[in-house]
């Protein structure tokens, strides 16, 4: 009976999320998917424009102040993100596992089991799948990702090919993304 239950799964992956995988994924999710870089860039452009306008009006002190804000705001924004990532992984030593779960994949969908939760999803109901440089992110819902870490290059490629075959255009390769 156990053999028949195992045969129904095409892939069973025990995935382990390390701080490096978590940080890489968080950068991708925050800046590429959610596009949270747009707001600080917009504020920077607005304040640079304001600084230029004030400079042309010969209000030099205000122009310098606006220029400082134009540079400082984006720097503080991105530095805060970096600090939060560092704090989230501070107590985990390099290479340590900060989360782990089991992913079972079939032709119909996938199931995810962890100590905290259990989820299952069909390929048709899945939001998206992204292949990053060191993990595959399976989004059950828009804000509910599960990661499959790269543990064995050949098996990792097989899993990605299987996901692409079943998810179709929902599977996107982002290995060459900025992060």
N, C-alpha and C positions, 0 to 999 in steps of 0.2 A: 504494500500500500504506500509506503514512504517513497519508493522509487517512482510510482506513478505521479505522486504529488510533486516530486522534483522534476519530472519530465515536462510538466506543464509550464515551468518557468524557462524562458530562453536564457536569461541572465539573472544571477543572484549576486549582488555586490554588497560587501560589507564596506561601507565608505567611512573614512576618518577625515575630519576637517581639522587641519592644523591652522595656527595663526597666519601663516603665509597664504594659505588658500583663502581664508576668511578675509584678509585685507585685500587681496587681489580681487575677489568677488565684490566686496563692498565698494571699491573704487569703480568697478564696472557698473554695478547697480545704481550707485548714486549719481555718477557723472555722465555715463553713456545712456542708460535707460531712462532714468528720472530727470536727466538734464539739469541737475542742480548747479551747474556752472554758469547758467544763463543769468541768473539774478545778480551775482557779484560782478559779472562782466558788464551787465547793463548799468549797475550803479557806478562802476568805474568810468564807463563812457560818458554818463551824465555828468559826473563831477569833473572830468577832463574838459568837457564842453563848457561847463560853468567856469572853470579856471581860465580857459582861453577867452571867454567873454569878459570876465572880470579883468583880465590882463589888458585887453584892448580898451577897457574903460578906465585904465590906469588905477585900478583898485588893487594894488600889488599885494598887500597883506591878505586880503580875501582870496585873491587868485592863488597865492601860495598855500593857504589853508585848504582850499578846494582841491588843489593838486595833491596835497598830502592825503586827504581823505580818499581821492581817486586811487591812490596807490595802496594805502593802508587797508581799506575795507576788503578788497579781494584777498590780500595777504592774510588778514586776520581770519577771514572765512575759511580759506583752504588750510591754514594752520590749525584751526579749531577741528576740522575734520580729521587731520592727521593726529592730533592729540587724542581725540575720542577713540580712534582706531588703536592707538598705542595703549590707552587705558583699558580698552576692552580685552587686549591680549597681554597686558603687562605681567600678570601672574602666571601665564603659561610659558614654560621654557621653550626654547626653539625646538621645533619638531614635535612638540607635545600635541595631543589630541584634545581639542576643545569641544568637539561634538562628534557623535558617531551614530549611524543608523544603518539598517538593512534595506536595500532596494531590490525588489523582485520585479522583473520585466517579463511580460507575456506578449503575445500578438494582439491582445485586446487592450492592454494598458500596463500600468505599473502600480505596485503597492510599496508603501514605505512604512517601516516599523522603527520606532525609537523608544527610549524609556518614557519620554513625555507624551508622545502622541503616535497615532496610527492614521495613515491616509492612503486612499487609493484613487486612481484617476484613469479614465480611458484616454487613448491617444486623441480622440476627437474633442474631448472636453479640456485637454491640456491647453494652457494659455500660450506657452512658448518653451523652447529649449535652446540654450546658448552654449556653444563650446568656447571656453576660454583657454588661456595658455596652460592652466594646471587643473582645470575641473570642467565639468558639464553641469549647468544649472537647469533644473527642471522646474518650471513654474506651473504649479497646480492652479493657482489664482494669481492675479496681478501682483500681489504683495506676499506671496507664499512660495518662496523658492526652496528647493532641496538640491544639494550639491552631490555630485559623484566625483570623487577625487581621482587623479591620474596615479594609478598604482603600478600598472603593467602596460607598457606602450602598445603591445599587440592587442591585448584584451580591451584596452581603452579605445582603440581604433574600431574594433568589432562592435563595441557598445554604441559608439557614435554612429556607425553605419546602420545599426539596427534602429536607433532612434530616428535617424533621417528617413529610413524606409517607412516607418510607421507614422511619424509626425508630419511628414511632407514639408510644406513651406513654413511650418511653425518652427522648424529646426534651423538655426542660424549659426554659422561658424564665425566667431569673433576672436579667433586666436591672435590675429594681427591687430587687435584694437590697441589703443594708446597705452592701456595699462596691462 
